[in-house]
Amino acid sequence: MSTGYVYHELYGWHDTGTHAGLLPADPRRGLQPFRHYENAEAKRRVHELVVATGLVDRLTRLAPRPATDDEILLVHTPGHLARLTEADATGGDAGDGGSPFGPGALGIARLAAGGVIRAVEAVVDGAVDNAYALVRPPGHHALADIGMGFCMLGNVAIAAQAARRSRGVERIAVVDIDVHHGNGTQAAFYDDPDVLTISLHQDRVFPPNSGFVTERGTGAGFGRALNLPLPPGTGNGGYLEAVRRVVLPALHRFRPDLVLVAAGFDANPVDPLARMMVTARGYREIARMLVGAAAELCGGRVVFAHEGGYDPVYVPFCAHAVIEVLAGVEEPFEDPFGVNFDNQGQQEAQPHQLAAIEAAEKLVADIG
Ligand SMILES: [Zn+2]
């Protein structure tokens, strides 16, 4: 088993600036200057843990390259790219007022999208069996004409389109396990019958009023968007049930040639931006099921692309567990927080969570 691994130090140099978490620091509003929630640490510490435990020695390093204009324009409008280019010398915002970046960030965003492209190409070409792209900034909220939710470019959507164009991959499934709705990826393929987008997320966290179970695609793409908004408090039990009863059957009906996973780790119990309870153990099991499905359906061709996850202490253990699964590590590194988080009350699936899962489960039959 060989697993590709993308990381670049420049991912940590994307500067979201002085903030008070989500908001610009502003003493007039009582917002003392601090860091932005989306800062380098959670991702940088994933990489450092991967190096420190020796897991990196089991991986095949893949050097990212910048996504080209052509590749970016497979998903985004020329206007969006022009606005990012224009603001690149000074820094600015990717569009929604909540996606700040410093000077030179477009080059880093290109390297993030290009990192996912590189991982996908390596898997499709058979250079590696599967891959993990630890990229930053994240991408799954970015829309064609505007960045949002800390995202400048739609990394996964761009990589999917690039794989179709350069490698002739026909059917792609995107499974988004970030705690927020994968609205950008969904929008990029909303009328596309050959790309299935599935998003598991906490009900109505971000974007506002997005990711309802009723959002199902349009035209020829009807049925090829699947949303599973889960109640706050959903833990390992509910998530594993959701993957078993919705995601795996959907993948089996769709029969993809390639699976991409938008791997956000903000559904963990201590994330500042959501209220879920998935632990490293849960992420490990989710990854096992997705890797297993890819093995059954498409020769194991699966690429995980890093998205959100904002607790710098715990995210590394969640991502490390997923990368171990990809690499087929049989003796996993122990999550030192497992004793704190794995046995919290209501980790098992609750009735109201099962009701949400059942609502999405009913729609799987429409995926042809
Ligand atoms: Zn997120």
Residues whose N, C-alpha, C, O or C-beta is under 5 A from the ligand:
A	BS01	ZN	D178 V179 H180 G264 D266 G308
